[in-house]
Amino acid sequence: MPKLLIFIVDNYRNHEILEKNNQNIKVIEVYKLFQGYADLMIAATNLANVVESLNMGYVFLGSILNDIGKLIKLLSLPKYTFPVIGLGFGYPDYIPRIKPKINYEVKVFEDEYKRFDNYKELIKNYDEIMSNYYKSRDANSREDNFSQQLIKKIAPAIEIRKQVIKFLLKQGYKLNI
């Protein structure tokens, strides 16, 4: 049976403990959000490794951020908590082909960030590989590539994701220093 876990930055408990000890904390600074975010991403990645070791499949779902208000309400999240990512996992109906990855030279650098003059040209070969991969899949075959997905997914998500700041503030996170 498939499972879905939602990973949540949780500063509520610590806030309550501080308040009960007369520390009178009104807001949780943004650095606590980042600390919690890093911790839960490590936990989510470790769980994904365990899931994979059990011959199950998994998918990370950043799309939980598409309707944060609804999710906060659905999960009855108090202030000083924030949903970050979902992890769906279970036994697959079939074994999908492994999706090709972009070359390391484009995303792994040594000593300093490497900039390229023409990213479009740099990933041209990868776009072709991905196009062939999507066309040849048994399930969900489509005409697509990496660059096309980036254009289709990022632009519309910008408007939706502007809500993230609004809900971070509503959940009690102070974003200025």
FENRA-V7100 format. One record per pair of residues at least 4 apart in sequence whose C-alpha atoms are under 8 Angstrom apart, sorted by the first residue. I is the first residue (numbers start at 1). J is the second residue. Records with the same first field share a line. If there is no record, write none. Layout:
BEGIN
I->J ; J
END
This chain:
BEGIN
1->90 ; 91
2->88 ; 89 ; 90 ; 91
3->88 ; 89 ; 90
4->86 ; 87 ; 88 ; 89
5->86 ; 87 ; 88
6->83 ; 84 ; 85 ; 86 ; 87
7->40 ; 44 ; 83 ; 84 ; 85 ; 86 ; 87
8->40 ; 81 ; 82 ; 83 ; 84 ; 85
9->33 ; 36 ; 37 ; 40 ; 80 ; 81 ; 82 ; 83 ; 84
10->36 ; 80 ; 81 ; 82
11->15 ; 28 ; 32 ; 33 ; 36 ; 80 ; 81
12->16 ; 78 ; 79 ; 80 ; 81
13->17
14->18
15->19 ; 25 ; 28 ; 80
16->20
17->21
18->22 ; 23 ; 24 ; 25
19->23 ; 24 ; 25
27->172 ; 173 ; 174
28->32 ; 33 ; 80 ; 172 ; 173 ; 174
29->33 ; 173 ; 174 ; 175 ; 176 ; 177
30->34 ; 173 ; 174 ; 175 ; 176
31->35
32->36
33->37 ; 173
34->38
35->39
36->40
37->41 ; 84
38->42
39->43
40->44
41->45
42->46
43->47
44->48 ; 87
45->49
46->50
47->51
48->52 ; 58 ; 87
49->53
50->54
51->55 ; 56 ; 57 ; 58 ; 89 ; 90
52->56 ; 57 ; 58
55->91
56->89 ; 90 ; 91 ; 92
57->89 ; 90 ; 91 ; 92
58->87 ; 88 ; 89 ; 90
59->87 ; 88 ; 89
60->85 ; 86 ; 87 ; 88
61->85 ; 86 ; 87 ; 88
62->84 ; 85 ; 86
63->85 ; 86
64->68 ; 71 ; 83 ; 84 ; 85 ; 86
65->83 ; 84 ; 85 ; 161 ; 164
66->157 ; 160 ; 161
67->71 ; 160
68->72 ; 83 ; 163 ; 164 ; 167
69->73 ; 167
70->74
71->75 ; 83
72->76 ; 77 ; 82 ; 83
73->77
77->81 ; 82
78->171
79->170 ; 171 ; 172
80->171 ; 172 ; 173
81->171
82->168 ; 171
97->137
99->133
100->129 ; 130 ; 133
102->106 ; 107 ; 123 ; 126
103->107 ; 126
104->108
105->109
106->122
109->113 ; 114
116->122
118->122
119->123
120->124
123->127
124->128
125->129
126->130 ; 146
127->131 ; 145 ; 146 ; 147
128->132 ; 145
129->133 ; 145
130->134 ; 144 ; 145 ; 146
131->135 ; 143 ; 144 ; 145 ; 146
132->136
133->137
134->140 ; 141 ; 142 ; 143 ; 144 ; 145
135->141 ; 142 ; 143 ; 144
136->141
137->141
144->148 ; 149
145->149
146->150
147->151
148->152
149->153
150->154
151->155
152->156
153->157
154->158
155->159
156->160
157->161
158->162
159->163
162->166
163->167
164->168
165->169
166->170
167->171
168->172 ; 173
169->173 ; 174 ; 175
END
